[in-house]
Amino acid sequence: MSNRIMQNLPPIYAGIKEMEELSSTVATEWDALENARKKVEDEQFIMTASEKTIRARERSYNIRADQATESLDFRRRRLIVRQSTRLPITQRKVREIINELVGEGNWEEQLSVEDCEALFIFDASNASVDKEIDYTLDRIIPMNIALKIARRLTTKLYVPSFLMSGSEITLHPMNIDDIEQRTSSNHLVGVKTAAK
């Protein structure tokens, strides 16, 4: 009774070679059927679908994916964003969509209701992500709001510097009531800028 089919049969079949072989064959087919059912279930959802199914779904949205530069994870997130951009869109929904696309904390929004302007600032990334950001915001921001998109490049800047300061004080006592003081100060600063 090594397979799950044989375990569910009455004990009278235990030890019969033909029943063991038949149940083993049925168990193998049952496992294959279970794997096929799981694969069909996985293909129904974007996050578990295979690359072939993702490609078919992209064709329905007229997306031309560049497999050399776009990861499968990005392609899945892009499909989710495309499916979730149904009008009307609230400001909270815009934030959810952008967080899904680029990640939380990788962007800023400056909305001016009085001027009807929206400025979105993103960290510069690869061209496919930037293109998808532009496309998505162009689709979901209402036409009466002026859309501005900016990219920021974050880098470390090293500023080695040198500071030397000195002063010279000379006192000339002529008499006790008349003390003359003369001060001169010299400062030298050197700055060299280097970017990494």
C-alpha positions as CSV (number, residue, x, y, z in Angstrom):
1,M,0.0,0.0,0.0
2,S,2.5,2.6,-1.1
3,N,0.3,4.8,-3.3
4,R,-2.7,6.8,-2.3
5,I,-5.2,4.9,-4.5
6,M,-4.3,1.6,-2.8
7,Q,-4.6,3.2,0.6
8,N,-8.3,4.0,-0.1
9,L,-9.2,0.5,-1.3
10,P,-10.5,-2.1,1.1
11,P,-7.9,-4.2,2.9
12,I,-8.9,-7.3,1.0
13,Y,-6.9,-6.0,-2.1
14,A,-3.7,-5.6,-0.1
15,G,-0.9,-7.9,-1.3
16,I,-2.5,-8.6,-4.7
17,K,0.1,-7.8,-7.4
18,E,-2.4,-6.9,-10.1
19,M,-4.2,-4.4,-7.8
20,E,-1.0,-2.8,-6.7
21,E,0.1,-2.3,-10.4
22,L,-3.3,-1.0,-11.4
23,S,-3.5,1.4,-8.5
24,S,0.0,2.6,-9.1
25,T,-0.9,3.4,-12.8
26,V,-4.1,5.2,-11.7
27,A,-2.1,7.1,-9.1
28,T,0.4,8.3,-11.7
29,E,-2.5,9.4,-14.0
30,W,-4.2,11.0,-11.1
31,D,-1.1,13.0,-10.3
32,A,-0.7,14.1,-13.9
33,L,-4.4,15.2,-13.9
34,E,-3.9,17.1,-10.7
35,N,-0.8,18.9,-12.1
36,A,-2.7,19.8,-15.3
37,R,-5.6,21.2,-13.2
38,K,-3.1,23.2,-11.1
39,K,-1.5,24.6,-14.3
40,V,-4.9,25.6,-15.8
41,E,-5.7,27.3,-12.5
42,D,-2.3,29.1,-12.4
43,E,-2.8,30.4,-16.0
44,Q,-6.0,32.2,-14.9
45,F,-4.1,34.7,-12.7
46,I,-1.5,37.1,-14.0
47,M,1.0,36.7,-11.1
48,T,1.2,32.9,-11.6
49,A,0.7,32.7,-15.4
50,S,3.5,31.4,-17.7
51,E,5.4,33.6,-20.1
52,K,3.4,32.3,-23.0
53,T,0.1,33.3,-21.4
54,I,1.5,36.7,-20.4
55,R,2.5,37.2,-24.1
56,A,-1.0,36.4,-25.2
57,R,-2.5,38.8,-22.7
58,E,-0.1,41.5,-23.8
59,R,-1.3,41.1,-27.3
60,S,-4.8,41.9,-26.2
61,Y,-3.6,45.3,-24.9
62,N,-1.3,46.0,-27.9
63,I,1.8,45.8,-25.7
64,R,5.1,44.9,-27.5
65,A,7.3,43.5,-24.8
66,D,11.0,43.6,-25.2
67,Q,12.1,40.4,-23.5
68,A,15.7,41.4,-23.5
69,T,15.2,44.4,-21.3
70,E,11.8,43.8,-19.5
71,S,11.6,41.2,-16.8
72,L,8.7,38.9,-16.5
73,D,7.8,40.5,-13.1
74,F,7.6,43.9,-14.7
75,R,5.5,42.6,-17.5
76,R,3.1,41.1,-15.0
77,R,2.8,44.3,-13.0
78,R,2.3,46.3,-16.2
79,L,-0.7,44.0,-17.2
80,I,-2.2,44.4,-13.7
81,V,-1.9,48.2,-14.0
82,R,-3.5,48.1,-17.5
83,Q,-6.4,46.0,-16.2
84,S,-7.0,48.2,-13.1
85,T,-7.1,51.5,-14.9
86,R,-10.9,51.8,-15.3
87,L,-12.5,55.2,-15.0
88,P,-13.4,57.1,-12.8
89,I,-10.0,57.4,-11.1
90,T,-9.6,59.0,-7.7
91,Q,-6.3,60.4,-6.4
92,R,-6.0,57.4,-4.0
93,K,-6.5,55.0,-7.0
94,V,-3.8,56.9,-8.9
95,R,-1.4,56.4,-6.0
96,E,-2.2,52.7,-5.8
97,I,-1.6,52.3,-9.6
98,I,1.7,54.0,-9.5
99,N,2.8,52.1,-6.4
100,E,2.0,48.9,-8.2
101,L,4.0,50.0,-11.2
102,V,7.2,51.5,-9.7
103,G,7.0,50.6,-6.0
104,E,6.2,52.7,-2.9
105,G,8.6,55.5,-2.1
106,N,10.1,55.7,-5.5
107,W,8.1,58.7,-6.6
108,E,6.5,62.0,-5.5
109,E,3.3,63.7,-6.4
110,Q,2.7,67.5,-6.3
111,L,-1.0,68.3,-7.0
112,S,-2.1,71.9,-7.4
113,V,-5.9,71.9,-7.5
114,E,-6.1,75.7,-7.9
115,D,-3.8,75.7,-10.9
116,C,-5.1,72.3,-12.2
117,E,-1.6,70.9,-12.4
118,A,-0.1,67.6,-11.4
119,L,3.6,67.1,-11.2
120,F,4.9,63.5,-10.8
121,I,8.6,63.0,-10.0
122,F,10.1,59.6,-10.5
123,D,13.5,58.0,-9.9
124,A,15.1,57.5,-13.3
125,S,15.0,53.8,-14.3
126,N,15.1,51.8,-17.5
127,A,13.4,53.0,-20.7
128,S,10.5,50.5,-20.6
129,V,9.4,51.5,-17.1
130,D,9.7,55.2,-17.9
131,K,7.6,54.6,-21.1
132,E,4.9,52.7,-19.2
133,I,4.8,55.4,-16.5
134,D,4.2,58.1,-19.2
135,Y,1.5,55.9,-20.9
136,T,-0.3,55.1,-17.7
137,L,-0.4,58.7,-16.4
138,D,-1.5,60.0,-19.8
139,R,-4.4,57.6,-19.7
140,I,-5.6,58.1,-16.1
141,I,-5.1,61.8,-15.4
142,P,-8.2,63.8,-16.4
143,M,-7.8,66.1,-19.4
144,N,-8.5,69.3,-17.4
145,I,-5.3,68.7,-15.3
146,A,-2.0,69.7,-16.8
147,L,0.3,66.7,-16.4
148,K,4.0,67.1,-15.8
149,I,6.4,64.2,-15.4
150,A,10.0,64.7,-14.1
151,R,12.7,62.2,-13.7
152,R,15.3,62.5,-11.0
153,L,18.7,61.0,-11.0
154,T,20.1,60.3,-7.5
155,T,23.9,60.1,-7.2
156,K,26.5,60.4,-4.4
157,L,28.6,63.6,-4.6
158,Y,31.8,63.7,-2.7
159,V,33.2,67.2,-1.9
160,P,36.7,67.0,-0.4
161,S,37.6,70.4,1.1
162,F,40.3,72.2,3.0
163,L,39.8,75.2,5.3
164,M,42.7,77.2,6.8
165,S,42.0,80.3,8.9
166,G,44.3,82.6,10.7
167,S,44.4,86.1,12.1
168,E,46.9,88.5,13.4
169,I,46.3,91.0,16.2
170,T,48.7,93.8,17.0
171,L,48.3,96.0,20.1
172,H,50.1,99.3,20.2
173,P,49.9,100.8,23.7
174,M,50.7,104.4,23.5
175,N,49.5,105.3,26.8
176,I,47.1,103.5,29.1
177,D,44.0,105.4,27.8
178,D,44.9,105.1,24.2
179,I,45.2,101.4,23.1
180,E,45.2,100.9,19.4
181,Q,44.1,97.6,17.9
182,R,44.7,96.4,14.3
183,T,43.3,93.1,13.0
184,S,43.9,91.4,9.7
185,S,42.4,88.1,8.8
186,N,43.4,85.7,6.0
187,H,41.2,82.7,4.9
188,L,42.0,80.1,2.3
189,V,39.5,77.6,1.1
190,G,40.0,74.9,-1.5
191,V,37.2,72.7,-2.9
192,K,37.4,69.9,-5.4
193,T,34.2,68.2,-6.6
194,A,34.0,64.5,-7.6
195,A,31.0,62.4,-8.5
196,K,30.8,58.7,-8.1
